[in-house]
Amino acid sequence: MSSLVRHVTIDCADPYALATFWAEVVDGTLAADDNPGDPEALVESAGASLLFIRVPEGKTVKNRVHLDLQPQDRSRDEEVERLLALGAKLVGDHRRADGTGWATMTDPEGNEFCVERSKAERAGA
C-alpha cells in the first residue's frame, strides 16, 4: 500500500496570520484550537490541508515546492485581483493575450504560488 499526503506543511514566521490568509484563499477553516501566537496552525479545505509551522529563519530562496491554484467560481484574472486584495503580491505575470498562461504570486511571507485558468476558461479555449 502506498502513502497518502496528509497535508502540505509550510514553514513561516507567524503561523496563525499566514493560516488566516490561506484560509481565505482556499475557503478553508482554521482548526478550533489554533490561536494567535501558537507555534502551528492548520487550515482544512476541500482541496488540501495546509499546516503552518513557526521556524526561526526567514525565507531566503525560491520555494522548491509551490501550490498551483485553479479558481472554481471565477476567472483566473478575477482570482488574481481577489488575492491581491487579501495581501498577496504579483511577482510574475505569465498571462498571454489569448487568455492562456498563469500568474505567479507570493503570500504575505513571500512564499510563491501560481494562479491558473479556471476549468471553464480551459474548456472555452
MODELLER restraints for C-alpha pairs under 7 A, 6 or more apart:
rsr = mdl.restraints
at = mdl.atoms
rsr.add(forms.Gaussian(group=physical.xy_distance, feature=features.Distance(at['CA:7:A'], at['CA:48:A']), mean=6.41, stdev=0.5))
rsr.add(forms.Gaussian(group=physical.xy_distance, feature=features.Distance(at['CA:7:A'], at['CA:49:A']), mean=4.63, stdev=0.5))
rsr.add(forms.Gaussian(group=physical.xy_distance, feature=features.Distance(at['CA:7:A'], at['CA:50:A']), mean=5.42, stdev=0.5))
rsr.add(forms.Gaussian(group=physical.xy_distance, feature=features.Distance(at['CA:7:A'], at['CA:51:A']), mean=6.44, stdev=0.5))
rsr.add(forms.Gaussian(group=physical.xy_distance, feature=features.Distance(at['CA:8:A'], at['CA:49:A']), mean=6.37, stdev=0.5))
rsr.add(forms.Gaussian(group=physical.xy_distance, feature=features.Distance(at['CA:8:A'], at['CA:50:A']), mean=4.94, stdev=0.5))
rsr.add(forms.Gaussian(group=physical.xy_distance, feature=features.Distance(at['CA:8:A'], at['CA:51:A']), mean=6.03, stdev=0.5))
rsr.add(forms.Gaussian(group=physical.xy_distance, feature=features.Distance(at['CA:9:A'], at['CA:50:A']), mean=5.88, stdev=0.5))
rsr.add(forms.Gaussian(group=physical.xy_distance, feature=features.Distance(at['CA:9:A'], at['CA:51:A']), mean=4.56, stdev=0.5))
rsr.add(forms.Gaussian(group=physical.xy_distance, feature=features.Distance(at['CA:9:A'], at['CA:52:A']), mean=5.76, stdev=0.5))
rsr.add(forms.Gaussian(group=physical.xy_distance, feature=features.Distance(at['CA:10:A'], at['CA:51:A']), mean=6.15, stdev=0.5))
rsr.add(forms.Gaussian(group=physical.xy_distance, feature=features.Distance(at['CA:10:A'], at['CA:52:A']), mean=4.89, stdev=0.5))
rsr.add(forms.Gaussian(group=physical.xy_distance, feature=features.Distance(at['CA:10:A'], at['CA:53:A']), mean=6.22, stdev=0.5))
rsr.add(forms.Gaussian(group=physical.xy_distance, feature=features.Distance(at['CA:11:A'], at['CA:52:A']), mean=5.94, stdev=0.5))
rsr.add(forms.Gaussian(group=physical.xy_distance, feature=features.Distance(at['CA:11:A'], at['CA:53:A']), mean=5.01, stdev=0.5))
rsr.add(forms.Gaussian(group=physical.xy_distance, feature=features.Distance(at['CA:11:A'], at['CA:54:A']), mean=5.95, stdev=0.5))
rsr.add(forms.Gaussian(group=physical.xy_distance, feature=features.Distance(at['CA:11:A'], at['CA:55:A']), mean=5.95, stdev=0.5))
rsr.add(forms.Gaussian(group=physical.xy_distance, feature=features.Distance(at['CA:12:A'], at['CA:52:A']), mean=6.59, stdev=0.5))
rsr.add(forms.Gaussian(group=physical.xy_distance, feature=features.Distance(at['CA:12:A'], at['CA:53:A']), mean=5.99, stdev=0.5))
rsr.add(forms.Gaussian(group=physical.xy_distance, feature=features.Distance(at['CA:12:A'], at['CA:54:A']), mean=5.08, stdev=0.5))
rsr.add(forms.Gaussian(group=physical.xy_distance, feature=features.Distance(at['CA:12:A'], at['CA:55:A']), mean=5.82, stdev=0.5))
rsr.add(forms.Gaussian(group=physical.xy_distance, feature=features.Distance(at['CA:13:A'], at['CA:54:A']), mean=5.18, stdev=0.5))
rsr.add(forms.Gaussian(group=physical.xy_distance, feature=features.Distance(at['CA:13:A'], at['CA:55:A']), mean=5.98, stdev=0.5))
rsr.add(forms.Gaussian(group=physical.xy_distance, feature=features.Distance(at['CA:13:A'], at['CA:56:A']), mean=6.84, stdev=0.5))
rsr.add(forms.Gaussian(group=physical.xy_distance, feature=features.Distance(at['CA:13:A'], at['CA:58:A']), mean=6.98, stdev=0.5))
rsr.add(forms.Gaussian(group=physical.xy_distance, feature=features.Distance(at['CA:14:A'], at['CA:54:A']), mean=6.17, stdev=0.5))
rsr.add(forms.Gaussian(group=physical.xy_distance, feature=features.Distance(at['CA:15:A'], at['CA:39:A']), mean=6.49, stdev=0.5))
rsr.add(forms.Gaussian(group=physical.xy_distance, feature=features.Distance(at['CA:15:A'], at['CA:40:A']), mean=5.35, stdev=0.5))
rsr.add(forms.Gaussian(group=physical.xy_distance, feature=features.Distance(at['CA:15:A'], at['CA:41:A']), mean=5.50, stdev=0.5))
rsr.add(forms.Gaussian(group=physical.xy_distance, feature=features.Distance(at['CA:15:A'], at['CA:52:A']), mean=5.02, stdev=0.5))
rsr.add(forms.Gaussian(group=physical.xy_distance, feature=features.Distance(at['CA:15:A'], at['CA:53:A']), mean=5.74, stdev=0.5))
rsr.add(forms.Gaussian(group=physical.xy_distance, feature=features.Distance(at['CA:15:A'], at['CA:54:A']), mean=5.77, stdev=0.5))
rsr.add(forms.Gaussian(group=physical.xy_distance, feature=features.Distance(at['CA:16:A'], at['CA:35:A']), mean=6.40, stdev=0.5))
rsr.add(forms.Gaussian(group=physical.xy_distance, feature=features.Distance(at['CA:16:A'], at['CA:36:A']), mean=5.30, stdev=0.5))
rsr.add(forms.Gaussian(group=physical.xy_distance, feature=features.Distance(at['CA:16:A'], at['CA:37:A']), mean=6.86, stdev=0.5))
rsr.add(forms.Gaussian(group=physical.xy_distance, feature=features.Distance(at['CA:16:A'], at['CA:38:A']), mean=6.82, stdev=0.5))
rsr.add(forms.Gaussian(group=physical.xy_distance, feature=features.Distance(at['CA:16:A'], at['CA:41:A']), mean=5.58, stdev=0.5))
rsr.add(forms.Gaussian(group=physical.xy_distance, feature=features.Distance(at['CA:19:A'], at['CA:41:A']), mean=6.22, stdev=0.5))
rsr.add(forms.Gaussian(group=physical.xy_distance, feature=features.Distance(at['CA:19:A'], at['CA:42:A']), mean=6.83, stdev=0.5))
rsr.add(forms.Gaussian(group=physical.xy_distance, feature=features.Distance(at['CA:19:A'], at['CA:43:A']), mean=6.25, stdev=0.5))
rsr.add(forms.Gaussian(group=physical.xy_distance, feature=features.Distance(at['CA:19:A'], at['CA:52:A']), mean=6.47, stdev=0.5))
rsr.add(forms.Gaussian(group=physical.xy_distance, feature=features.Distance(at['CA:23:A'], at['CA:29:A']), mean=5.60, stdev=0.5))
rsr.add(forms.Gaussian(group=physical.xy_distance, feature=features.Distance(at['CA:23:A'], at['CA:30:A']), mean=6.74, stdev=0.5))
rsr.add(forms.Gaussian(group=physical.xy_distance, feature=features.Distance(at['CA:23:A'], at['CA:43:A']), mean=5.98, stdev=0.5))
rsr.add(forms.Gaussian(group=physical.xy_distance, feature=features.Distance(at['CA:25:A'], at['CA:83:A']), mean=6.95, stdev=0.5))
rsr.add(forms.Gaussian(group=physical.xy_distance, feature=features.Distance(at['CA:26:A'], at['CA:45:A']), mean=6.54, stdev=0.5))
rsr.add(forms.Gaussian(group=physical.xy_distance, feature=features.Distance(at['CA:27:A'], at['CA:45:A']), mean=6.58, stdev=0.5))
rsr.add(forms.Gaussian(group=physical.xy_distance, feature=features.Distance(at['CA:28:A'], at['CA:43:A']), mean=6.01, stdev=0.5))
rsr.add(forms.Gaussian(group=physical.xy_distance, feature=features.Distance(at['CA:28:A'], at['CA:44:A']), mean=5.38, stdev=0.5))
rsr.add(forms.Gaussian(group=physical.xy_distance, feature=features.Distance(at['CA:28:A'], at['CA:45:A']), mean=4.31, stdev=0.5))
rsr.add(forms.Gaussian(group=physical.xy_distance, feature=features.Distance(at['CA:29:A'], at['CA:43:A']), mean=5.39, stdev=0.5))
rsr.add(forms.Gaussian(group=physical.xy_distance, feature=features.Distance(at['CA:29:A'], at['CA:44:A']), mean=5.46, stdev=0.5))
rsr.add(forms.Gaussian(group=physical.xy_distance, feature=features.Distance(at['CA:29:A'], at['CA:45:A']), mean=6.65, stdev=0.5))
rsr.add(forms.Gaussian(group=physical.xy_distance, feature=features.Distance(at['CA:30:A'], at['CA:42:A']), mean=5.62, stdev=0.5))
rsr.add(forms.Gaussian(group=physical.xy_distance, feature=features.Distance(at['CA:30:A'], at['CA:43:A']), mean=4.58, stdev=0.5))
rsr.add(forms.Gaussian(group=physical.xy_distance, feature=features.Distance(at['CA:30:A'], at['CA:44:A']), mean=6.49, stdev=0.5))
rsr.add(forms.Gaussian(group=physical.xy_distance, feature=features.Distance(at['CA:31:A'], at['CA:42:A']), mean=5.63, stdev=0.5))
rsr.add(forms.Gaussian(group=physical.xy_distance, feature=features.Distance(at['CA:31:A'], at['CA:43:A']), mean=6.44, stdev=0.5))
rsr.add(forms.Gaussian(group=physical.xy_distance, feature=features.Distance(at['CA:34:A'], at['CA:41:A']), mean=5.55, stdev=0.5))
rsr.add(forms.Gaussian(group=physical.xy_distance, feature=features.Distance(at['CA:39:A'], at['CA:53:A']), mean=6.04, stdev=0.5))
rsr.add(forms.Gaussian(group=physical.xy_distance, feature=features.Distance(at['CA:39:A'], at['CA:54:A']), mean=5.19, stdev=0.5))
rsr.add(forms.Gaussian(group=physical.xy_distance, feature=features.Distance(at['CA:40:A'], at['CA:52:A']), mean=5.35, stdev=0.5))
rsr.add(forms.Gaussian(group=physical.xy_distance, feature=features.Distance(at['CA:40:A'], at['CA:53:A']), mean=4.47, stdev=0.5))
rsr.add(forms.Gaussian(group=physical.xy_distance, feature=features.Distance(at['CA:40:A'], at['CA:54:A']), mean=6.10, stdev=0.5))
rsr.add(forms.Gaussian(group=physical.xy_distance, feature=features.Distance(at['CA:41:A'], at['CA:51:A']), mean=5.89, stdev=0.5))
rsr.add(forms.Gaussian(group=physical.xy_distance, feature=features.Distance(at['CA:41:A'], at['CA:52:A']), mean=5.19, stdev=0.5))
rsr.add(forms.Gaussian(group=physical.xy_distance, feature=features.Distance(at['CA:41:A'], at['CA:53:A']), mean=6.83, stdev=0.5))
rsr.add(forms.Gaussian(group=physical.xy_distance, feature=features.Distance(at['CA:42:A'], at['CA:50:A']), mean=5.82, stdev=0.5))
rsr.add(forms.Gaussian(group=physical.xy_distance, feature=features.Distance(at['CA:42:A'], at['CA:51:A']), mean=4.53, stdev=0.5))
rsr.add(forms.Gaussian(group=physical.xy_distance, feature=features.Distance(at['CA:42:A'], at['CA:52:A']), mean=6.28, stdev=0.5))
rsr.add(forms.Gaussian(group=physical.xy_distance, feature=features.Distance(at['CA:43:A'], at['CA:49:A']), mean=5.59, stdev=0.5))
rsr.add(forms.Gaussian(group=physical.xy_distance, feature=features.Distance(at['CA:43:A'], at['CA:50:A']), mean=5.09, stdev=0.5))
rsr.add(forms.Gaussian(group=physical.xy_distance, feature=features.Distance(at['CA:43:A'], at['CA:51:A']), mean=6.37, stdev=0.5))
rsr.add(forms.Gaussian(group=physical.xy_distance, feature=features.Distance(at['CA:44:A'], at['CA:50:A']), mean=6.64, stdev=0.5))
rsr.add(forms.Gaussian(group=physical.xy_distance, feature=features.Distance(at['CA:63:A'], at['CA:111:A']), mean=6.68, stdev=0.5))
rsr.add(forms.Gaussian(group=physical.xy_distance, feature=features.Distance(at['CA:63:A'], at['CA:112:A']), mean=6.49, stdev=0.5))
rsr.add(forms.Gaussian(group=physical.xy_distance, feature=features.Distance(at['CA:66:A'], at['CA:112:A']), mean=6.12, stdev=0.5))
rsr.add(forms.Gaussian(group=physical.xy_distance, feature=features.Distance(at['CA:66:A'], at['CA:113:A']), mean=5.30, stdev=0.5))
rsr.add(forms.Gaussian(group=physical.xy_distance, feature=features.Distance(at['CA:67:A'], at['CA:113:A']), mean=4.96, stdev=0.5))
rsr.add(forms.Gaussian(group=physical.xy_distance, feature=features.Distance(at['CA:67:A'], at['CA:114:A']), mean=6.42, stdev=0.5))
rsr.add(forms.Gaussian(group=physical.xy_distance, feature=features.Distance(at['CA:68:A'], at['CA:113:A']), mean=5.86, stdev=0.5))
rsr.add(forms.Gaussian(group=physical.xy_distance, feature=features.Distance(at['CA:68:A'], at['CA:114:A']), mean=4.72, stdev=0.5))
rsr.add(forms.Gaussian(group=physical.xy_distance, feature=features.Distance(at['CA:68:A'], at['CA:115:A']), mean=5.89, stdev=0.5))
rsr.add(forms.Gaussian(group=physical.xy_distance, feature=features.Distance(at['CA:68:A'], at['CA:116:A']), mean=6.82, stdev=0.5))
rsr.add(forms.Gaussian(group=physical.xy_distance, feature=features.Distance(at['CA:69:A'], at['CA:114:A']), mean=6.01, stdev=0.5))
rsr.add(forms.Gaussian(group=physical.xy_distance, feature=features.Distance(at['CA:69:A'], at['CA:115:A']), mean=4.80, stdev=0.5))
rsr.add(forms.Gaussian(group=physical.xy_distance, feature=features.Distance(at['CA:69:A'], at['CA:116:A']), mean=6.01, stdev=0.5))
rsr.add(forms.Gaussian(group=physical.xy_distance, feature=features.Distance(at['CA:70:A'], at['CA:115:A']), mean=6.09, stdev=0.5))
rsr.add(forms.Gaussian(group=physical.xy_distance, feature=features.Distance(at['CA:70:A'], at['CA:116:A']), mean=5.20, stdev=0.5))
rsr.add(forms.Gaussian(group=physical.xy_distance, feature=features.Distance(at['CA:70:A'], at['CA:117:A']), mean=6.09, stdev=0.5))
rsr.add(forms.Gaussian(group=physical.xy_distance, feature=features.Distance(at['CA:70:A'], at['CA:118:A']), mean=5.30, stdev=0.5))
rsr.add(forms.Gaussian(group=physical.xy_distance, feature=features.Distance(at['CA:71:A'], at['CA:79:A']), mean=6.48, stdev=0.5))
rsr.add(forms.Gaussian(group=physical.xy_distance, feature=features.Distance(at['CA:71:A'], at['CA:117:A']), mean=6.97, stdev=0.5))
rsr.add(forms.Gaussian(group=physical.xy_distance, feature=features.Distance(at['CA:71:A'], at['CA:118:A']), mean=4.97, stdev=0.5))
rsr.add(forms.Gaussian(group=physical.xy_distance, feature=features.Distance(at['CA:72:A'], at['CA:118:A']), mean=6.09, stdev=0.5))
rsr.add(forms.Gaussian(group=physical.xy_distance, feature=features.Distance(at['CA:75:A'], at['CA:117:A']), mean=6.61, stdev=0.5))
rsr.add(forms.Gaussian(group=physical.xy_distance, feature=features.Distance(at['CA:75:A'], at['CA:118:A']), mean=5.78, stdev=0.5))
rsr.add(forms.Gaussian(group=physical.xy_distance, feature=features.Distance(at['CA:76:A'], at['CA:115:A']), mean=6.46, stdev=0.5))
rsr.add(forms.Gaussian(group=physical.xy_distance, feature=features.Distance(at['CA:76:A'], at['CA:116:A']), mean=5.99, stdev=0.5))
rsr.add(forms.Gaussian(group=physical.xy_distance, feature=features.Distance(at['CA:76:A'], at['CA:117:A']), mean=4.77, stdev=0.5))
rsr.add(forms.Gaussian(group=physical.xy_distance, feature=features.Distance(at['CA:76:A'], at['CA:118:A']), mean=5.96, stdev=0.5))
rsr.add(forms.Gaussian(group=physical.xy_distance, feature=features.Distance(at['CA:80:A'], at['CA:115:A']), mean=6.99, stdev=0.5))
rsr.add(forms.Gaussian(group=physical.xy_distance, feature=features.Distance(at['CA:87:A'], at['CA:107:A']), mean=6.98, stdev=0.5))
rsr.add(forms.Gaussian(group=physical.xy_distance, feature=features.Distance(at['CA:87:A'], at['CA:108:A']), mean=6.06, stdev=0.5))
rsr.add(forms.Gaussian(group=physical.xy_distance, feature=features.Distance(at['CA:88:A'], at['CA:105:A']), mean=6.47, stdev=0.5))
rsr.add(forms.Gaussian(group=physical.xy_distance, feature=features.Distance(at['CA:88:A'], at['CA:106:A']), mean=5.52, stdev=0.5))
rsr.add(forms.Gaussian(group=physical.xy_distance, feature=features.Distance(at['CA:88:A'], at['CA:107:A']), mean=4.71, stdev=0.5))
rsr.add(forms.Gaussian(group=physical.xy_distance, feature=features.Distance(at['CA:88:A'], at['CA:108:A']), mean=5.82, stdev=0.5))
rsr.add(forms.Gaussian(group=physical.xy_distance, feature=features.Distance(at['CA:89:A'], at['CA:105:A']), mean=5.32, stdev=0.5))
rsr.add(forms.Gaussian(group=physical.xy_distance, feature=features.Distance(at['CA:89:A'], at['CA:106:A']), mean=5.23, stdev=0.5))
rsr.add(forms.Gaussian(group=physical.xy_distance, feature=features.Distance(at['CA:89:A'], at['CA:107:A']), mean=6.72, stdev=0.5))
rsr.add(forms.Gaussian(group=physical.xy_distance, feature=features.Distance(at['CA:90:A'], at['CA:104:A']), mean=6.13, stdev=0.5))
rsr.add(forms.Gaussian(group=physical.xy_distance, feature=features.Distance(at['CA:90:A'], at['CA:105:A']), mean=4.39, stdev=0.5))
rsr.add(forms.Gaussian(group=physical.xy_distance, feature=features.Distance(at['CA:90:A'], at['CA:106:A']), mean=6.63, stdev=0.5))
rsr.add(forms.Gaussian(group=physical.xy_distance, feature=features.Distance(at['CA:91:A'], at['CA:104:A']), mean=5.70, stdev=0.5))
rsr.add(forms.Gaussian(group=physical.xy_distance, feature=features.Distance(at['CA:91:A'], at['CA:105:A']), mean=5.23, stdev=0.5))
rsr.add(forms.Gaussian(group=physical.xy_distance, feature=features.Distance(at['CA:91:A'], at['CA:106:A']), mean=6.88, stdev=0.5))
rsr.add(forms.Gaussian(group=physical.xy_distance, feature=features.Distance(at['CA:92:A'], at['CA:103:A']), mean=5.94, stdev=0.5))
rsr.add(forms.Gaussian(group=physical.xy_distance, feature=features.Distance(at['CA:92:A'], at['CA:104:A']), mean=4.70, stdev=0.5))
rsr.add(forms.Gaussian(group=physical.xy_distance, feature=features.Distance(at['CA:92:A'], at['CA:105:A']), mean=6.70, stdev=0.5))
rsr.add(forms.Gaussian(group=physical.xy_distance, feature=features.Distance(at['CA:93:A'], at['CA:102:A']), mean=6.81, stdev=0.5))
rsr.add(forms.Gaussian(group=physical.xy_distance, feature=features.Distance(at['CA:93:A'], at['CA:103:A']), mean=4.77, stdev=0.5))
rsr.add(forms.Gaussian(group=physical.xy_distance, feature=features.Distance(at['CA:93:A'], at['CA:104:A']), mean=6.19, stdev=0.5))
rsr.add(forms.Gaussian(group=physical.xy_distance, feature=features.Distance(at['CA:94:A'], at['CA:101:A']), mean=5.30, stdev=0.5))
rsr.add(forms.Gaussian(group=physical.xy_distance, feature=features.Distance(at['CA:94:A'], at['CA:102:A']), mean=5.06, stdev=0.5))
rsr.add(forms.Gaussian(group=physical.xy_distance, feature=features.Distance(at['CA:94:A'], at['CA:103:A']), mean=5.47, stdev=0.5))
rsr.add(forms.Gaussian(group=physical.xy_distance, feature=features.Distance(at['CA:95:A'], at['CA:101:A']), mean=4.25, stdev=0.5))
rsr.add(forms.Gaussian(group=physical.xy_distance, feature=features.Distance(at['CA:95:A'], at['CA:102:A']), mean=5.05, stdev=0.5))
rsr.add(forms.Gaussian(group=physical.xy_distance, feature=features.Distance(at['CA:95:A'], at['CA:103:A']), mean=6.28, stdev=0.5))
rsr.add(forms.Gaussian(group=physical.xy_distance, feature=features.Distance(at['CA:101:A'], at['CA:116:A']), mean=6.94, stdev=0.5))
rsr.add(forms.Gaussian(group=physical.xy_distance, feature=features.Distance(at['CA:102:A'], at['CA:114:A']), mean=6.60, stdev=0.5))
rsr.add(forms.Gaussian(group=physical.xy_distance, feature=features.Distance(at['CA:102:A'], at['CA:115:A']), mean=5.62, stdev=0.5))
rsr.add(forms.Gaussian(group=physical.xy_distance, feature=features.Distance(at['CA:102:A'], at['CA:116:A']), mean=4.77, stdev=0.5))
rsr.add(forms.Gaussian(group=physical.xy_distance, feature=features.Distance(at['CA:102:A'], at['CA:117:A']), mean=6.83, stdev=0.5))
rsr.add(forms.Gaussian(group=physical.xy_distance, feature=features.Distance(at['CA:103:A'], at['CA:114:A']), mean=5.52, stdev=0.5))
rsr.add(forms.Gaussian(group=physical.xy_distance, feature=features.Distance(at['CA:103:A'], at['CA:115:A']), mean=5.21, stdev=0.5))
rsr.add(forms.Gaussian(group=physical.xy_distance, feature=features.Distance(at['CA:103:A'], at['CA:116:A']), mean=6.82, stdev=0.5))
rsr.add(forms.Gaussian(group=physical.xy_distance, feature=features.Distance(at['CA:104:A'], at['CA:112:A']), mean=6.79, stdev=0.5))
rsr.add(forms.Gaussian(group=physical.xy_distance, feature=features.Distance(at['CA:104:A'], at['CA:113:A']), mean=5.83, stdev=0.5))
rsr.add(forms.Gaussian(group=physical.xy_distance, feature=features.Distance(at['CA:104:A'], at['CA:114:A']), mean=4.41, stdev=0.5))
rsr.add(forms.Gaussian(group=physical.xy_distance, feature=features.Distance(at['CA:104:A'], at['CA:115:A']), mean=6.51, stdev=0.5))
rsr.add(forms.Gaussian(group=physical.xy_distance, feature=features.Distance(at['CA:105:A'], at['CA:112:A']), mean=5.60, stdev=0.5))
rsr.add(forms.Gaussian(group=physical.xy_distance, feature=features.Distance(at['CA:105:A'], at['CA:113:A']), mean=5.39, stdev=0.5))
rsr.add(forms.Gaussian(group=physical.xy_distance, feature=features.Distance(at['CA:105:A'], at['CA:114:A']), mean=5.89, stdev=0.5))
rsr.add(forms.Gaussian(group=physical.xy_distance, feature=features.Distance(at['CA:106:A'], at['CA:112:A']), mean=4.35, stdev=0.5))
rsr.add(forms.Gaussian(group=physical.xy_distance, feature=features.Distance(at['CA:106:A'], at['CA:113:A']), mean=5.98, stdev=0.5))
